[in-house]
């Protein structure tokens, strides 16, 4: 890899640890609630809070979606933090009123994975960055659907945890974005977009054939 141009090496160095994390985290233990919490209807308020904080960070497709925002090239990326959090929370709240049928769940997971492809297209300026808001709402909907049936208090703390976990990561990503893009350059940004699109398509394929 040392013979590759610097602009190509950097996205590969960034993607390597991410792919390793995906392999370590993409197991059934992380499919619903982190830390082995099991049934959402039996969550305590503290478990709801921890689950809300950990769920989007331990789910590889959700985590990679949030990380990819750094290299899309948003104008004023920090201005997107509150709208993205609001859209995600709106999707989670909506999931409490529109149950997700079991037969539809794999397709919903595949759509979430394909959101990584959409982010790659945004980085390539093929797709509008306006798609970020409905896409993060879709992620929020799927995150919220895992806690349908919970008591009001753990449900509230779960949503609070989602805001804390995703908000903290979005702040880090938005502050990191400008420096990352300067280091990558346009060629590295295109390569990073291709890597993310490949990961998204692989995740979608697994979701549909599993």
C-alpha positions in Angstrom: 0.0 0.0 0.0 3.0 2.3 0.5 3.3 2.6 -3.3 -0.2 4.1 -3.6 -0.6 7.8 -3.9 -1.3 9.5 -0.6 -4.8 10.6 -1.7 -5.6 6.9 -2.3 -3.9 5.5 0.9 -5.8 7.7 3.3 -9.3 6.5 2.6 -8.1 2.9 2.6 -6.5 3.5 6.0 -9.8 5.0 7.2 -11.9 2.2 5.8 -9.7 -0.6 7.2 -10.6 -0.1 10.9 -14.2 0.5 9.9 -14.4 -2.8 8.1 -12.8 -4.6 11.0 -15.3 -3.1 13.3 -18.1 -4.2 11.0 -16.9 -7.8 11.1 -16.7 -7.7 14.9 -20.0 -6.1 15.5 -22.2 -7.6 12.7 -23.5 -10.5 14.7 -27.0 -11.4 16.0 -26.0 -10.2 19.5 -26.2 -6.6 18.2 -29.4 -7.0 16.1 -31.7 -5.5 18.7 -30.4 -4.0 21.9 -26.8 -3.8 23.0 -25.3 -5.4 26.1 -27.5 -8.4 25.8 -30.7 -6.6 26.9 -33.0 -8.9 25.0 -36.8 -8.2 25.1 -37.6 -4.5 24.6 -40.8 -4.8 26.7 -38.7 -5.8 29.8 -36.2 -2.9 29.6 -35.7 -0.8 32.7 -35.3 3.0 32.3 -31.5 2.7 32.7 -31.3 -0.1 30.2 -33.5 2.0 27.8 -31.0 4.9 28.1 -28.0 2.6 27.6 -29.7 0.9 24.7 -30.5 4.2 23.0 -26.9 5.4 23.4 -25.4 2.1 22.2 -27.8 0.9 19.6 -26.9 3.3 16.7 -23.2 3.1 17.6 -23.0 -0.7 17.7 -25.1 -1.3 14.6 -22.6 -1.3 11.8 -24.9 0.1 9.1 -26.1 2.9 11.4 -22.6 3.7 12.6 -21.2 3.8 9.0 -24.1 6.0 7.9 -23.2 8.6 10.5 -19.5 8.4 9.9 -20.0 8.8 6.1 -21.5 12.3 6.7 -17.9 13.5 7.2 -16.8 13.0 3.6 -20.0 14.0 1.7 -18.7 17.6 1.6 -21.6 19.4 3.3 -21.5 23.1 3.4 -21.5 24.2 7.1 -21.7 20.5 8.3 -22.4 21.6 12.0 -25.6 23.3 10.8 -26.9 19.9 9.9 -26.6 18.4 13.4 -29.9 19.6 14.8 -32.0 18.9 11.6 -30.5 15.4 11.4 -31.2 14.7 15.0 -34.8 16.0 14.6 -35.4 13.8 11.5 -34.0 10.7 13.2 -36.1 11.3 16.3 -39.2 11.9 14.2 -38.6 8.6 12.4 -38.3 6.8 15.8 -41.5 8.3 17.1 -43.3 7.4 13.9 -42.3 3.8 14.3 -44.3 3.6 17.6 -47.5 4.2 15.6 -46.7 2.2 12.4 -45.5 -1.3 13.4 -43.0 -2.9 11.1 -44.3 -6.3 9.9 -41.8 -9.1 10.2 -42.0 -9.8 6.4 -41.0 -6.2 5.7 -38.1 -6.1 8.1 -35.4 -7.5 5.8 -36.4 -5.0 3.1 -36.2 -2.2 5.6 -32.8 -3.3 6.7 -31.7 -3.5 3.0 -33.0 0.1 2.5 -31.0 1.3 5.5 -27.9 -0.4 4.1 -28.5 1.2 0.7 -28.5 4.6 2.4 -24.7 4.1 2.4 -24.8 3.9 -1.4 -26.9 7.1 -1.4 -24.2 8.9 0.7 -21.6 7.8 -1.7 -23.6 9.3 -4.6 -23.8 12.5 -2.5 -20.1 12.6 -2.1 -19.8 12.2 -5.9 -22.3 15.1 -6.3 -24.6 12.7 -8.2 -27.4 12.9 -5.6 -28.6 15.9 -3.6 -27.6 16.2 0.0 -31.3 16.9 0.8 -31.8 13.1 0.8 -29.9 13.0 4.1 -32.9 14.0 6.1 -35.3 11.4 4.9 -32.6 8.8 5.1 -31.7 9.5 8.7 -35.5 9.4 9.4 -35.5 5.9 7.9 -32.6 5.0 10.2 -34.6 6.4 13.2 -37.7 4.5 12.2 -35.8 1.2 12.2 -34.1 2.0 15.5 -37.4 2.9 17.1 -39.1 -0.2 15.8 -36.9 -2.4 18.1 -38.5 -0.9 21.2 -42.2 -1.0 20.2 -44.2 -2.2 23.2 -41.9 -0.9 25.9 -43.3 1.0 28.9 -43.4 4.8 28.6 -40.4 5.5 30.9 -37.8 3.2 29.2 -39.2 4.4 25.9 -38.5 8.0 26.8 -35.0 7.2 28.1 -34.3 5.1 24.9 -35.2 8.2 22.8 -33.0 10.3 25.1 -30.2 7.9 24.6 -30.6 8.0 20.9 -30.3 11.8 21.0 -27.2 11.6 23.2 -25.4 8.9 21.2 -26.1 10.2 17.8 -25.7 13.8 18.8 -22.3 13.3 20.2 -21.1 11.3 17.1 -22.6 13.9 14.7 -20.8 16.7 16.5 -17.5 14.8 16.2 -18.1 13.9 12.6 -19.2 17.5 11.6 -16.1 19.0 13.3 -13.8 16.4 11.6 -15.4 16.8 8.1 -13.4 19.8 6.8 -10.1 18.5 8.0 -10.8 15.0 6.5 -11.8 16.3 3.1 -8.6 18.5 3.0 -6.5 15.4 3.7 -8.3 13.2 1.3 -8.5 15.5 -1.7 -11.0 15.0 -4.5 -9.5 11.7 -5.6 -9.5 10.3 -2.1 -13.1 11.5 -1.6 -14.2 9.6 -4.7 -12.4 6.5 -3.6 -14.0 6.7 -0.1 -17.4 7.1 -1.7 -16.8 3.9 -3.8 -15.8 2.0 -0.7 -18.9 3.1 1.2 -21.1 2.2 -1.7 -19.6 -1.3 -1.9 -20.1 -1.8 1.9 -23.7 -0.6 1.6 -24.5 -3.0 -1.3 -22.9 -5.9 0.5 -24.9 -5.2 3.7 -28.1 -5.0 1.6 -27.4 -8.3 -0.1 -26.8 -10.0 3.3 -30.0 -8.5 4.7 -32.1 -9.9 1.8 -30.5 -13.4 1.7 -30.1 -14.0 5.4 
